[in-house]
Amino acid sequence: MNWDKIRDYFPITKEYAFFDLANKCGLPTFVTDVIQDYITKQQAFGGDKQEWFETLEEARGNFAKLVNASIDEIAFTKNTSEGLNIAANCLPLKKGDTVLLNENEHPNNVYCWLNLASRGINVKWIPTEIGSITVENIEKMIDDSVKVVSFSSVTYAPGNKNDVKSIVDFCKGRGIYTVVDAVQSVGTMVVDVKKLGMDILCTSGHKSLFTPHGVGVIYINKDLLDDMQPVYVARAGMGMAAQIEYDKIEYKLDQADNARKFEIGNYNYLGITAFNEALKFLLSLGMENVERRILEIYAYLLSELNKMGIEVISPQAGSSRTAILCFKYAKARDLHNYLMNQNVINTLRRDMIRISIGLYNNKQDVDDLVLAIKSYQMKN
Ligand SMILES: Cc1ncc(COP(=O)(O)O)c(C=O)c1O
């Protein structure tokens, strides 16, 4: 792989050591090219809706390929939160049921479940402090009322990897649905829904899938589709009877027999066109290669931070590493601001500095970060 050439697709790397992919992305040129082309066409003649639909279905297929799903299991959303809300509101839950959540979840995988309180559905917290959830700590919480475990494959901070497969295997035998917030793993790591076996996976395009905000995906295992009833419906989610080219519309609630029944198009065609281009790029690289590259940069970063005696909070053992590395610092906000001023883009999360690595980062970026920390230390 020629990672230098690949880096050139990301203009942001010319000016910044950009370590903020867990938050948002710098768009690559091949994505901005298709956006420009789309806008030019829409400006000139309104654009070609047929072409937009073809691209949308291509994107559905490409996303399915990326995570090893079938196209019937993929629906477009606007972001991870919308997918999680679909899960919370459309799974067949009833009064008295319990949802288990990790104490470390992103708030967007919490509010949608708390919102079920008015239906008598309760949330219970799996105590993990800042660590991962495990089958052992889930097992302690299990009773007959537990119907869902919703958790992220990788937490937003400090970037703990949860062992999705073992949690899913444990829940499957007990009739408990598994909902996975995968926004911090799809695009940076290999994710195979068939191997992992979760019921639902949600993600967004605007981080490691290199798309402007407003495109997300929900994967719903096909064995579950009949059990889930959409809350919102529109023509986009209906079957053939909803065609409007014909004289008469037959108004029957003829929902699509796939995940499309959750779509309430018109769609974000522009965003999905960008998304498709980014997916083609990732597929052409191969997610194994992307993950390997990210972990190579992670290893270098970790060794440099360890040399400096910085307190890394993220798990450091080889198999538990992800694209996210968080570290503590006495005046974390101060350091965060200083690094930003030095063009080292990072985020402050839970009072830690979060460094998130993309496939375009190189060792020079890490050296820039280290140099900036050292210069901060000299000044303070
Ligand atoms: C783990 C996790 N879940 C959910 C979100 C929110 O996703 P969205 O804003 O796309 O709904 C984020 C980040 O913003 C996140 O890191």
PDBQT file of the ligand as one rigid body, heavy atoms in Angstrom, charges set to zero:
ROOT
HETATM    1  C1  LIG A 401     -20.027   6.078  20.226  1.00  0.00    +0.000 C 
HETATM    2  C2  LIG A 401     -20.812   7.191  19.612  1.00  0.00    +0.000 A 
HETATM    3  N1  LIG A 401     -22.131   7.046  19.434  1.00  0.00    +0.000 NA
HETATM    4  C3  LIG A 401     -22.881   8.012  18.874  1.00  0.00    +0.000 A 
HETATM    5  C4  LIG A 401     -22.311   9.194  18.467  1.00  0.00    +0.000 A 
HETATM    6  C5  LIG A 401     -23.212  10.232  17.879  1.00  0.00    +0.000 C 
HETATM    7  O1  LIG A 401     -23.472   9.909  16.593  1.00  0.00    +0.000 OA
HETATM    8  P1  LIG A 401     -24.440  10.794  15.665  1.00  0.00    +0.000 P 
HETATM    9  O2  LIG A 401     -24.223  12.209  16.004  1.00  0.00    +0.000 OA
HETATM   10  O3  LIG A 401     -23.976  10.425  14.313  1.00  0.00    +0.000 OA
HETATM   11  O4  LIG A 401     -25.804  10.356  15.903  1.00  0.00    +0.000 OA
HETATM   12  C6  LIG A 401     -20.929   9.393  18.625  1.00  0.00    +0.000 A 
HETATM   13  C7  LIG A 401     -20.204  10.600  18.227  1.00  0.00    +0.000 C 
HETATM   14  O5  LIG A 401     -20.588  11.661  17.992  1.00  0.00    +0.000 OA
HETATM   15  C8  LIG A 401     -20.167   8.366  19.212  1.00  0.00    +0.000 A 
HETATM   16  O6  LIG A 401     -18.847   8.501  19.383  1.00  0.00    +0.000 OA
ENDROOT
TORSDOF 0
